[in-house]
């Protein structure tokens, strides 16, 4: 047996808003393996580290092969990032979900085979992390700190391949598109002076390429009927996670609605959420519709706060959720974590009694990572909660739903959610890459955690991008309101009839629109934990 000595004991951390790096000598530890060598190129050593960390911190670590079998150094091919991403992808495909017969982290391609990317685990290049959040091969417009760097507009197409409309799906608050007055439901007829809407196959690339550029010229018709011809330039901006909030009076019921795009940091989310829920309480709201259709997750702590804003004070002290790590981590055996200094919310290293804290100093036992209800705000009269979901609803969004289900009347409208009950914290390699391994599962008070295939909606409907957020004529919101006011969902045909009176056309057979996302909504998908207790 040889032992592998971590080559990355000198860790460099950049303090917020400072140019000078802070150098910290992290503890050096050895990790026993078979043939890992202390010699070799930096890339080889990083590939070794990628494997060795997975063997200790990955949630399904017991199903990973030995070092010799996996042979991490065989993944040297192409760029550093490509090598590391391929190695991580292959590591993520060993654990099989008995319910599906496929890996837990399997993502299907358009033809049904593997897409070549992991469903949960990923690597982030720190160079592209600020202000843009990173997913495998994709970049999102706004990160979970609320930093945006794009034009701030996202599109969907409805119709057929030869006759479709390009509609604005959402606009990021504070972005160039927001400042130009764009809103959900606006129709885009021209992109960079090229008319679109008649040949989806040839036009989709044109649209996506235009939206990825530093500027784009858009022409069309606003949802209110007025024409526009505007050029948008990509820019940096700070964005609120709330896309829309309102109170609707529906058949005598005061219903609070909020479209929430990400569980961003407390600094970016909590003030605005607290204000909205205070308004809900002051208005006498008795029921809620929480629109998470574009919410891929974020900080666990923010999801916990959101849960406490909704839940009644009668739940105080009861278990909300707990986090379960693998057995090695629970038993304190993940010694490789001594090489990872623990950072605070400002990405600064922490000390306890003069000693640098590392992630090995924390307890990963379930009892140390259990969280109880503690009422936040004054809204204490909620009877029903309906969540609007889609395939983009993931991680902390699903956790919020799972937290409340054992205690409240919770229903789901839309499409099956993403299915991501796992979370993580970053492992830094080369002072360049943050690796997010699937590390823990979130379990609610009655032990429910097995939603790897997503939550199935109680009422199925596609995204109605022809109407704005919080519009009672929008199909998903209309279905939610019928449940809140009637106590049950009406049939698709009945809802179609009801909406037709309001001037909304709906497919009477399927109750859905043919909706295709054009520019990918590549916002962050994850459940990030940054709060741990010292052993």
N, C-alpha and C positions, 0 to 999 in steps of 0.2 A: 504493500500500500504506500502510495506517495501522498503527500498533502499539498494542496494548492494554496499558495499564499496570495491573498488579495493584493493586487498591484495598485489598487486605487485607495490606499490609505490616506493620501493627501487629498482632501476634498476642498474645493473652492466654492464659496457661496457669495453671491452678489446681493448686497443689501438693497432694499427698495430705494429707487431714486438716487443711487450712488453709483459712480463709475468705478471706484476702486474696489477690487475684490477683497473679501475677508478670508484668509487662509486658516484652516483649522486642521490640526493633525488628528485624524480619527484613529480610534483603536485598531490595531491589526489583529486579525484572527485567522485561524487556519480552518479549512473545511476538508474533511476527509473524503477522498474519492478514489478512483482506480488509477487512471492514467493522466489526469490533468497535470500539466507541466508549468512550472514557474517561469519558464523561458518561452520565447516566441514573440510575435509582433503584437502591437497593441490590439489590433482587431482580433487576433486569436485569443488573447487574454479576455477581451470583452465577451466574446462568444462563450468562453468557459464560464465567465461570471453569469452570463444570461442563463445558462443551464443550471449552475450551482444555486443561484437564488431561487429558481423555479423548484428545485428539489426540496427546498425548505419552506418557502412562503406560498407557493401556488396551492390553491384550495384543493385540487385533486392531485397533490404531489405524490401520493402513494401509487398512482397509475402511470407515473413517468418511468421511462427505461433507465438503465445505468448509463454512466458517462460513456463507456465503451460502445454501447449499442447506439446511443444517440450521436456520438462523435461530433460535438459542436463545432470543431474547427473545420469540418467538411463544408460548412456553409459559407466559406469565403468565396464570394462571387459577386461581381458588380460593386456598387458603392457600399460603404460601411452601413448606411441606413438600410439598404436593401438586404444585406446579409443578415443583419440583426432581426429585421422584420420577418424574413423567411424562417429563421431559426425559431423565433417566438411563435409563429403560426404553426409550425410542425409540432412544437411542444404542446400547443393548445388542442391538438387533435387526438390525443391519446385517450382521454377520459370519455367513455361512451354513456350516453343517456339511455337507460333501458327502455324508457317510454317511446323513444323514437328510433333507436338502433343506430343513431348517428352521434358524433361527438357533441358534447354540451356546447362547444364553441363553433359548431358548424354553421356556415352561412351559405345558402344555395346561390348558384349563379342563375342567370335567366333561363338556362337550359336544364337546371335541376342538379347539376354537378356542383363541386365545391367552387366557391368564388375566389379562394386563395387568401381570404382574410379571416381573422378571428372574430367571433361574435362579441367577445367581451374584452380580452386582453389587447393591449396595443403599446406602441412606443411613440413618444413625443420628442421631437428635436427641440431643445430649448431655444434654439436660434429663431424658430418660427412660432414660439409659444406666446410671445407678447407683441402685438395685441391679438394674434389669431390663434384660436384653439385648433389642435391637430388631431385628426383621426387617420387611420391607415389610408394613405393615398388621397386623403380628402382634407380640405381646410374649411372650417366653419367661420361664419361671419362675426359672431360675438362669443367671447370666451366666458367662463363662469365667474369672472370678476366684473363682467359688464363692459369689457373693452371690445369695440368693434373696429373693423378696418375693411370696408367694402362700400358699395353703394346703398346697402341696406334694404334690398328688395328681393323677394322670392316669388316665383311663378308656378302656376299649375296650368295644365291644358285640359279642357273638357270638350267632348264631342267624339268625332271619329278621326281616323288618320288623314282623311281628305277634306274634312270640314270640322274644324275645331276653333275654339276661342282660347287665347292666352289670357289668363286672369291673374291678378296680383293675389298671391296667397297670404302674405303678411309683409309688413313693413317694420323694420327695427326702429324703435323710438330713438330719436337723436341723430339718425343717419341722414345722408343727403336726400334719400327718397322721402323720408319723413318731412324734412324741411321743405321739399318741393310739393308737398301736399298729396302724395300718393296714399292710397288706402286699399285695404282688402276689397276685392271685387272689381277693381278697375280693369278695363279691357285694353290689352296691348295689341294694336293692329300692325305696327311697324317697329322693327328693331334695326337701328342704323340705316334707316331709309329703305329697308327691305320689307315688303309686306309678308306677313306670316299668317298661317291659319288654313292652308290648303294642302300641304304636303309635310306631314309630321316627320317622316323618316329623314327628309333632306334638311328640314328647317331646325330640328332640335339641336344639332351641333352649332348652327349659326347662332341660335339664341344663347346656348350655354357659353360659347366662346366670347360672345359680346358681353355677357354678364361677368365674365372672369377678367375682362380688360380693365384698364384704369378709368375708362369712361365709357358711357353708352348713351345713345340717342334713342329715346322712346316716344312713340306717338300713339294716340288712341283716344278712348272715351272714358271719362270718369264714371263711377257708379251712379252719379247723379245726372249723367247725360252730357255734361260739358266736355268739349274737346281739349286735348293737351298735346304739346310737342315740346319735349324737355330733354336736355342733356344732363346726365348725372355723372359726377366725378367721385371716384373712390376717395374716402377720407377716414381719418381716425376719429372716433367718437365714443362717448360714454352712453350706454344704453340701459334704460329701465327694463327689468324682466317682465313687467306688466304690459301686455298689448292692449288690454281694454278692461275696464270695470264699470259696472252699472247696477242699478236696482230696477227691477221690472215688477210692476203690479199685474199679476196674472190670476184672474178669477178670485180676487180677494186675497191672494197670497203675495207677500212681499218676498221676492226672490233676488238674492245677491248673485251677481255673475262676475267672474274674473277669468280672463285669459292670461295664463302665466307661462312664460316661454322657457325658463330655466331656474333651477335652484341655485342662484348665484350666492356669493358671499353675503354674510350678515350685513356688511357695510352697503352692499348694493341692493339687497332685498328687504331687510327687516323693517326699515323705516317706512317704505311705501306700503308693504303688507299691513303693518300696524295701523297706518292711516286709513286704508281701505276697510279693514275689519272694524275699526272704530266707527266709520261712517255706516257700515252695515248695522252695527249695534244701535246707533243713534236713530236709524231709519226704521228699526223694528223688523229687520229681516228674519224670517223663520226657516228659510230653505236656501240651499246653495247649489249653484252650477259652477263647477271648477273645470275650466277648459284647459286640458293638458295635451291637446292633440299634436302640438309641435315641441313638447317638452321632453328632452332626452336625459334630464337628471341634473346632477350637480352635487352640492354639499349635503351630506347626511344631516348636519346640524341645522341647515335651513329647512329641510323636510320635516325635521322634528318640531321646529318652531311653527311651521305651517300647520302641522297636525294639532298642536296645542292651541292655535287660534280657532280651529274649527270645533274641537272636542269640548264637551261640557265640563264644568268644574267638578262634577260628581265622579269623574274618572281620575282625579288627582291621586297620585300614589300608586296607581295600578300600572302593571307592565305595559309599555307601548310596543317595544321591540327589543330584540337583542341581536348581537352579531356573533356569528360562529366561524372561527378560524379552524384551520386543519389541526390535527392532534399534536403535531410537532410544535407548532406555535403555541397552542394552549398550554403545553407542558414546559415551555421555556427552552425548547431545544433548537430553535432557529438562531443559532449563534452567529450565522453570517450577517445578521442584522447589526452586529457591532460595528460594521463598516458603514452604516448609514446614520449620520447625525440627525437627530430629530429636530425638525424646524417648527417654529411657531407660525401663526397666521400671517406674519409678515415675511416669511421665508428666512428668518434669522435663527441661528443655532441657539440652543437652550442649555443652561447649566443648572445643576442641583448640587448644593453644598460644594461648589467649586469644580464639580466634575461635569464634563461634557455629556449631555444626554444623547443616547442613540436609541434607535428603535428596538434594540435588544433589552432596554431598561423597562419597557412597558409590559403590562400583563395582557395576554390575549385570551384569558379564560372567559367563558361566557358570562359568569357572574360579574366580572369587571367591565364588561361591555354590554350591560343591560340598562335600558333607559325607561324611566317611568313618565307617566303623564304629569304635566304641571301647567295648568291653565294659563294661557296668555291672552290678554285683551279682555273685553267685556261682552263679547258676543257669546251668549250662553243659552240660546233658545233654539238651536238648529234641530229640525225634525228630519229632514231628508237632505241627502247630498248626492247629486248626480255628477259624475265625471265624464267629460267628453274625451275620448281617447282615439289613438290611431296606431299604426305600426311604428310611428316615431316616438310614442310615449314609452319611456324606458326608465329603469334604474330608480332614482329617488322619486320620480313620479309614481311608479308602481309601488314603491315603498309607502308613500303617503296613503294610497288606496288600501294597501294591505294593513296598515296600522289601524285604520278606522273600521274596517269591515266587521271585526268581532263585536263592535259596540254600537254602531249606528246603522241607520237605513241607508245603505250605499248601493247605487246602481251605476251601470256603465252604458254609455251610448257611443257609437262610432264603429271602429274596426279593432280587431284584435291587437293588443299592445305588443311591444317588442319582445318582452320576456327576458328580464335581466335582474334576477334577485341577488346578484353578486356585486361586491364593492371592492375598493382597493385604496392604497396610498402609494405614492411614487417611490420607486427604487432608482437612484441616480447612478449612471455608469458614464465613465469618461468625463464627468462634469459637463456632459453634453446632452445625454439622452435620459429622459425619465421613462422608466418601464412601469407600466400599469398591469401587473398580473392580477388575475381573478384571485382574491384573497379570502373573502368572507361572504357568507350569505346572511341576509337580513331576515329574521324570523319574527312574526308577530306574536301576540300574547297567547294565542292558542296553537302555536307551533306551525303555522302555515308559511311555507317558503318555496314550495315546489311549483313555481310558475315560469319555468324556463321556456315554455312555449307561448307565454303571454297570457293576459287576461282576456277572456272572451266577453264581448259586450252583451248586455241584456237586450239591447235593441241595436240591430246592425244598420249602419248607414255610412255611405262614403262622405268625404269632405265636400261640403257645399260652399265652394269658393265664389258663388254668385252673390253672396250676401256677407255683410260685415260681421265682425265679432259682436256678440250680444244683441243681434237682430232677431226678434222673435220669429221672423220668417225663415231664418237659417235652419236647415233641416235638423241638424243635431240638437240645436238649442230648442227648437220647437218640440222635438220628441221628449227632451228633458222636462220641459214645462208641462207637457201633458201628464207625465208621471207624477210630478210634484202636485199638480192640481187635482188629478183623478185617482192617484194611488196605483195606477197600472199603465202599461204602455198600450196605446191603441194600435190597430193593425196598420200595416204599411199603406194599404189602399185607403183606409180612413184618414191617415195623415196626409196622403196625397190629395184627397178631396178637400180636406181642411185647408191645405196650403194653396190649392188652386184658387180658392176663393180670395186668397190674399195675393194672387198673381204669381205664384211660384209653380213652375213646371217641374214635375218629378216623374221618373220612370215608374209607372204603376205596377210593373211586374217585379222588378228587383228593389224598388225603393232607393235606388242609388244612381249616382252620376258616374260616367266613365271619366275618372280623374287620373291624370298622369303628372307627376312632378317633373318640371323641366330642369331648372337649376336645382341640384341636390340641396336639401336642407341638411347641411353637414355640421350642424351644431353639436356641441359636446354631448356624448352619450356615456354616462358613468355615474357612479355613486362613490363619492370621495369622502373618506373619513380622516379627520385630522385631530381628533380628541382621544387621548388614551391616558390611562392611569399608570403611574409608576408602580412597579412591583412592591 
